[in-house]
Every structure is written in C-alpha cells, then in structure tokens.
Amino acid sequence: MIDADKLAERFAKSSYEIASVQRLVIQPKSVLRDFKTVAYGFLFTVRGEANMHVNGTAYDLQPGTVLHAAPGMMMNSRVIGESELEYYRVFYRWDESGGKSDAEACNVHFMLEPGVNPRLLELLIMLQQNAQAQGGIGKLRLKELFLSIMYQVLVSCKHRERGSSPSQRVIDEAVAYIHGHYMNPLTLDELAELHAMSPKRFSYFFHKYTGLRPIDYVIHYRMERASELLKAGDYPISDIAVSVGYANPFYFSRVFKKKFGMSPTAYKDMATKQAASD
C-alpha cells in the first residue's frame, strides 16, 4: 500500500515537469492488449469502469480511482459495462540532474482511491486547458494545478484511511490554518478545498468539533486579535482593521461592535482608562 505522506513529500520536494495531459474517452467493451508504457504517469478515472492489468497486477478502474505506472510496464485493459470509459492521463518526467533516486522510487505501479471529488474534476479540466502553456509563467501554472490535484487526491486518501468522518486532528489543522491566515480574505470554499471536503461537509464537521461554523470562527478569531491590538498600543483603527483582514474600516467597526457591544474607539478608550488605573 502506498504511503500518502511519503508520496506527497516526494512531489513537493523533487524536480520534475509535466510532459503532457490528455483526456480520453474509450468505447464500451473496448480491449487493449500488451501495451507497454513509455513514461511515468497518472490515470484519473472520471466516468465508466474498466479492468486493467499492469505487469500482471489487476486493478479495477472506476470514478474516483487514480492509477500510477512507470516506463516499460506491460498493460492490458478492458472496458466493462455499457458506459464509455472517460479518464485523464497525465504524463510527467523527472529531472535526473540531481540523481535517479526520485525516478527509481516512483518506478512502481499502484492505485490510489480518493473517491469522487467534483473539485478534482474541475482541476483536471483546467490542467488540460493549460497543458500547452508556454514560458515560465505558463509552466508554473501547470505545475500549480498538478500539485493542487495531487493535494486533493492524497488528502482525500488520508481521510478515507481514518474513516468516513474527519478526525479531530483534521479540524485542528483547519483551526491552525485559520490562526495563521486570518488576515487573508478566507472563504468557506477555500477552507473546505484545503481539506478536500465539500463546503457543506466541512462546515458540518467543523461545527461538530468547535461549536462554531468556519466563517463564524474566522470572525471570532479576528475580533480577538483586534481587541489585543486595541489594548496593546495607539494604532489607527484603519490599520488594525487591515491587519485582521478587513480592508473597509467601517465594516470592521460594525463587526467589532456586534462582538463586543461597543465601537473599536470606545473599546480602545476603555482599555486605556483601565491601564491607567492599574
């Protein structure tokens, strides 16, 4: 069984490039015999089913499965059922200037089962659309999309290993992310995507473990940080607003008053008087 964390570390640290991205649709009952692979690649099944053998090992392809193979492997496949088989094929190649350890470590075939994920399909479509991008910026975008895909796949695999429900640790990771990025314009969709869940599912489990919905928690944390800044020094309200994620100081003041029952200015005056009397 492939270790998701080790695979993630390899693709995060190593040097490689995406060689090609293809979307293929294979007709029902099609058979492909004795095909030898010529590159490293992932096969992302999005529709239909097939039986595939890689060097004699059988794999059942269905939506939500990801197959990896390396160069020089013998493959046979047969589409089963009455539906077409639709999949994305992503070929990549290692930069061997620093040695062959990465290529050798990935010279294996294996299957990942992240499950069906609508966001993953969106990313695969964008990956194909950007496959012919030229120049440094284009190649960077291509790799960014590929890494986003691998992140979605591997995080989903980790969640499935832990069970059908996210563990407390997953939500703790989400809370830690909010603590480190509360000054950014966070959204529910972004937070859910980072943890490979739908917004509805992420919101449900976040509330289950913390007692607050994700965005309510973001607001709560921002207001706590703002109150600390108001107590700590003579900073302009507009600067404090920006530092906790609000470009509009009037909106910030309204949210702050809802939380503490007074405006930031009144809170600041109260804190100053309390500090002087101590």
ZICORNOR-V741457 format. One record per residue. RES is the residue in one small letter. PSI is psi in whole degrees, 0 to 359 (999 if undefined). Layout:
BEGIN
res: (RES | RES)
psi: (PSI | PSI)
END
This chain:
BEGIN
res: (m | i | d | a | d | k | l | a | e | r | f | a | k | s | s | y | e | i | a | s | v | q | r | l | v | i | q | p | k | s | v | l | r | d | f | k | t | v | a | y | g | f | l | f | t | v | r | g | e | a | n | m | h | v | n | g | t | a | y | d | l | q | p | g | t | v | l | h | a | a | p | g | m | m | m | n | s | r | v | i | g | e | s | e | l | e | y | y | r | v | f | y | r | w | d | e | s | g | g | k | s | d | a | e | a | c | n | v | h | f | m | l | e | p | g | v | n | p | r | l | l | e | l | l | i | m | l | q | q | n | a | q | a | q | g | g | i | g | k | l | r | l | k | e | l | f | l | s | i | m | y | q | v | l | v | s | c | k | h | r | e | r | g | s | s | p | s | q | r | v | i | d | e | a | v | a | y | i | h | g | h | y | m | n | p | l | t | l | d | e | l | a | e | l | h | a | m | s | p | k | r | f | s | y | f | f | h | k | y | t | g | l | r | p | i | d | y | v | i | h | y | r | m | e | r | a | s | e | l | l | k | a | g | d | y | p | i | s | d | i | a | v | s | v | g | y | a | n | p | f | y | f | s | r | v | f | k | k | k | f | g | m | s | p | t | a | y | k | d | m | a | t | k | q | a | a | s | d)
psi: (132 | 141 | 114 | 320 | 317 | 321 | 319 | 317 | 322 | 316 | 339 | 325 | 335 | 166 | 122 | 169 | 153 | 120 | 318 | 156 | 128 | 141 | 127 | 145 | 119 | 135 | 153 | 143 | 11 | 146 | 134 | 122 | 142 | 56 | 129 | 128 | 151 | 358 | 168 | 140 | 160 | 142 | 117 | 108 | 128 | 343 | 141 | 183 | 154 | 154 | 129 | 138 | 131 | 114 | 39 | 350 | 130 | 137 | 139 | 112 | 133 | 166 | 132 | 6 | 150 | 121 | 137 | 140 | 162 | 169 | 148 | 17 | 142 | 131 | 146 | 143 | 154 | 123 | 132 | 159 | 186 | 359 | 152 | 154 | 121 | 131 | 161 | 135 | 122 | 112 | 142 | 162 | 144 | 148 | 109 | 12 | 332 | 13 | 174 | 12 | 319 | 312 | 317 | 321 | 331 | 13 | 52 | 159 | 144 | 165 | 139 | 147 | 75 | 343 | 170 | 131 | 109 | 324 | 324 | 320 | 319 | 316 | 322 | 320 | 315 | 324 | 315 | 320 | 332 | 8 | 331 | 13 | 140 | 161 | 171 | 316 | 318 | 317 | 325 | 317 | 320 | 315 | 324 | 315 | 319 | 316 | 325 | 321 | 313 | 324 | 312 | 315 | 310 | 324 | 319 | 321 | 318 | 319 | 320 | 326 | 324 | 345 | 179 | 336 | 139 | 144 | 169 | 325 | 324 | 316 | 325 | 321 | 322 | 318 | 317 | 323 | 317 | 318 | 328 | 347 | 19 | 338 | 352 | 160 | 76 | 144 | 160 | 317 | 318 | 314 | 319 | 317 | 320 | 335 | 21 | 45 | 160 | 155 | 319 | 316 | 316 | 315 | 320 | 310 | 329 | 316 | 322 | 319 | 336 | 341 | 359 | 150 | 154 | 311 | 327 | 322 | 320 | 313 | 315 | 314 | 319 | 318 | 324 | 318 | 321 | 319 | 323 | 318 | 323 | 327 | 332 | 330 | 177 | 69 | 143 | 143 | 322 | 323 | 319 | 319 | 311 | 320 | 340 | 16 | 14 | 112 | 334 | 108 | 332 | 319 | 318 | 314 | 322 | 317 | 319 | 316 | 323 | 325 | 314 | 355 | 9 | 161 | 160 | 323 | 315 | 321 | 319 | 317 | 318 | 318 | 323 | 317 | 320 | 320 | 325 | 329 | 344 | 999)
END
